[in-house]
Amino acid sequence: MRRKTPAPPSPLPQRHGVDPVRVRLPAAGPWATVGEHLVERLTGAGDGVVQEMFDAGLIVGADGRPVAADAPYVPGMFVWFHRELPAEVPVPFPLEVVHRDEHIVVADKPHFLATTPRGGHVAETALARLRRELDLPTLSPAHRLDRLTAGLVLFTVRPEERGAYQTLFRDRRVRKEYEAIAPHDPALALPRTVRSRIVKERGVLTAREVPGEPNAESRVELLAHRPAEAAADSTGPLARHRPLARYRLVPATGRTHQLRVHMTALGVPILGDPLYPEVTGPAPAGDFTRPLQLLARSLEFTDPVTGVEHRFRSTRVLAAWTSYDRWAAGTNGGPSNGQ
């Protein structure tokens, strides 16, 4: 089996903490020039945009020199360019560094901040922010946390060590604990371990449980419960008068939306979830009210490089537990740990 030729280092620096786009030309195709291929491949850029980038010298080869649109097509050739950054509303909550050494950075991510660039979230991501703020262009994520979930995320400093830390997560050698606020059901026997088969199809917003061999496992424990406060607007869909509970969630696997799916299946969906049990649609840009009440509370693992036993814990407080009325009304009062 022929090994792929490794990509050469990028000739372009990062911009706003975001890597340039790297494109490798396919091994075969009908294109006579580099321009023909990129115009066809990057149709989402808009009419004439790719040609304008060629004309401006913004598409470069491995030597850093501009590539002409009429340059002959060479299978396996690499080119780089910077994407046009989308207009983004800044996420107005702090991204806190809870640990930093020469190997790793552990950050306490707020709700609404994506971990890595994707779609319309590029410069306003935890990765791009940390690269800028810490002046660490080589910083990379060892795993990911949903944009709507707050809490601890592990990043690696040295590219050559990233694989060792990613392997920890792949081999389930990281103990992760989450905390969630959801309705309290006194008839629900806890603690319990939930096992099911979860599938997430490309292009579909939600994951779902299906019959078959379980591939997702979560431990659900009750930490505390109390009567709910009535929301200020008692006519709204979030003005629930059921009792509230604080749960500890310990995933043994890492399927997409696993904890959200399992809590919904138990009849106690996490507060503020726009997808489960029903899709309510995306919030308008800049709407940072009623965050999903799910927090990646702790990370524990043995450092694969140094051998140090690490235990990290988020200090954030889920807002619906401290004041359900303010959370449900969307009046949390700006950036703070109490989202």
N, C-alpha and C positions, 0 to 999 in steps of 0.2 A: 504494500500500500504506500503510495507516494505521499510524503509529508508536504504540507503547505509551506511555502517560503515565508519565514517570519517577516512581519511588516517592519520597515526601517523606522527609525525615530521620526517624529513629526518635525518638519522644517519650520512650522509656524508655532509661535508661542500661544499660550492660552489668552483668552480675552474675557475679562470680567470673571475669571475663575472657570471658564468653560473651554473644554478642549475643542480644537478644530475638527471638522468632519473629515473622516478618512474614507476614501472610496477605492476599492480594488476592482479593476476592470476584469470582467469574466474571461474564462479561458477560451471561449469561443462565442461567436456571434456575427451578425450581419453588418456590423458597423465598420466603416472605413476610417473614421476619425474619432478622436477622443470627444470632440464636441457633439457628434451625432449620438454617441452613447449617453452622455450626461444629459442632453436635452430630453432624450427619451426616458431616462431613469428618474430625473428630477422634475417630473411633470407638475408636482405640487408646488413648485417654486413660482409658477405663473409664467405667462407668455413673455418671452424675450428676456427673462431674468438671468437665465444661465448664460446666454450670449453676452449680456451686459457684464457679467462677472468675468468672462474670458477677455472681453475688451478692456476691462479695468485691471487685468493682471492679477485677479484675486484667486485664481485656481492655479496651484503650484505643484511641481513634482517633488521627488525626494531630495533634489539638490536645492530646493527653495526658489527655483526660478519659475516664472510664469509659464504655463503650458498654453500653447495656441489652440484655438478651437479646431483648426485644420491639421493639428499634429496627427500623424498616423496612429491608428489604433494598435496598441501593443498588449496582448493578453497578459494578465497578471500585473500590469502597471498600477502603481499607487498614485493618487492625487489627493490633495488636501485643500480645504477652503473653510472659511468661517461662515456659519449660517447667519442670516439676519435675525437678530434677537427679537423675540416677540415682545410686545408691550405687556408688562407685568405689573400688577398692583403689589407693592411690597407687603410682605406678611409682617404685621406690626407687633411681633412678639420676639423676645430675645432667644437666641440660640446659645445655650450655655455649655462651656467646656468643663466637664467634671474630672477629666484626667488627660494628661498629655505627657508622653515621654518620647524617646527617640524612635520608638517602634509603632506606637498606636496613639490615636486620639479618640476619646469617648465623649460624645456630645449628647446633651439632653435637648431633644428636638421638640419645638412647640407644635401644636395642632396646625394644620393647613400648610405646613412647609414640606414640600416633597424632599425625599432623600437625595435623588440624583436627577439630572436633566432628563425630561421626557415630555413630549407634546408641547403644551403651552407654558410649561414650568421649566425654565432653563437657568437664568441667572439667579432667580429667587428659589434656590434649592439649598439644602444643608451643605452639600458638597461644594458648590460654587462659593457660598458665603464663607465657609471655613478656609478654603484655599486663599481667598482674598484677605480675610481677617488675620489668619495665622501666617500668611506668606509661605504656604506649603503647596506648591503646584503639583507635587507628586501624590498628594493625598487621594486615596481611593476608598470606597466603601467595602467592608468585608461582608455586609449583608444589607438588606433594605427593610425599611419600615414604611407602611402605608402613609400617604400624605395626610390623611385625616387623623392618624394615630399619633399621639405625643409619646415622648420617652427616649430611652437610651439607644444610641446607634454607635457601632464600632467602625472606625476608619483606620486604615493602615497608612504609614508614612513612607515606607520604602517599597517600591514596586516589586523587588525580588522577594519580599516577605509576604506579599498579599495572599499568595496561594496557601501558605501555612495557616493563616487565620480563616480564610474561606473554608478550608477543610474542616475546621472546628465545627462550623455550622452545618456543613454537609453531612458530617459524621455524627451530628447531634451530641457533641461534647460541650455545648454551651447550655447552661441552665438559664432559661428565660422565664421570668414571672411578669404577668400583666395584672392590671387592676381595672375594673370596669364598674360603672354605675348603671343599674338596670332595675326594672320593677322587682319587687319581692313577692314570691309565691310561697306561702307557708306549706303548701302541699308538695312542693318540689323537694325531694330528699337529697340532701347534700351532706358531705362531699360525694362526688361521683366522677367517674371517668367516662367521657363520651367518645365513642369510636364510630366512624362512618366513612363512606367513600364520597369524596368531594371532587367535582370536576369544574373546571373553569374554561369555557370555550372562548377562543379569540374573537374579539368584536362584541362579546356579550358582557355587560357591566357586572352582572352578578355571578357568583359561583352557586352550585347547587349540590345537594346530596342525591346520590343515585344508588340503586342496589348494587351489591358486589363486595369484593374484598375490601375491608377498611384500609384507607391510606391516610387517615387523619385521626389524631388522638389528642384530646384535651382533658385536663383535670380541672374541675370546677369546684371551688370552695366558697362558702359563705363567710365573709369577714364580719359584717354587721348589718343590721336593718333597722328601719325606723319609719314612722308614717311620713308620707310625702307632704310637701307644702303645696298649696294651691297656687298655680301661676297667676300673675297679675291679670293676664288676659285669659280668663277661664273658658273662652269659646274656642281657642286655638287647638290644633291637633296635638300639640305637645303638652297641653294642660292636663296631665294625668293625675288622678287622685288616688292611684294605687300606691301602696307603700313602696319605698325605695330600699335597695340593698347595695352593699359594696361587696364585690366579688374578687377573689384571687383566681386567676386563670393561668394554668401552667401547660403550655403546649409541648407535646412530645414530638410533634411533626410540624412542618411549616407550609401547609397548603395555603393558597391565596384566600384571604378573608376567612380563614378557618375558625377563629374565635367568634367572629360575628355570625357565621353560619351556625355554629354549635349553640351559641346562646339563643339565637332565634328558634332553633329546633326545640330547645327546652321550654319555650314559651316566655322567655324573659329577654327580648331583644335589647341591645345596648342603646342607651339614650343618645339621641342625636344622629342615629345612623340613617343616611339618605338612601340606602340600598336595601336594607333588611328591616322588617319583613316585606316592605313595599318600596319600590323605586319612586322617590319623590322628585327626582330631577336635580340637576346640578344647581348649586347656589349661584347667584349672580357674582360676577367678579368683584372682589372687595368686600364680600359679605363674610365676616369672620365671627358671626354670632352662632350660638348653640353648637359648639364643637362636639364631635363624637366623644363620648365619655369612656374612652379606652386609652390606657397608659401603659407603655412598656416600662414597668417599675424597676426591674433589676436584671443584671447580667452577671453570671458567675462562670469562670473558666480558668483553666491552667494555661498560661501564656506559652504557646508552642515555640517561641524563640528564647525567652528568658527563663521559663520554668516557674515564674511567679504566679501565685494563686490570686486571681483578681476577683473582687466583689464590688460591683458598682450599683448605686441605687439612686433613682430619680427623687428629687425633693418636691416635684410638682404635686398640686392638689387638684383633683377633679372638681370643677365648679358646681356641678349639680349636687354634689354631696354637701358642700359647704353652704350653698344657698340655691336650692332648686328654683325658687321664685325668680331670682335674678337670671339664672341660666336660661330658664324657659322663656323669659321675656327678652332675652338677647341683650341684657344690660350688664355685661361682665366688667365693663369699665376699662377697656384697653389692655395693653400688654402687662402680663404679670405671670407668676407661676400658677395662679389659680384660674386656669382656663377651664 
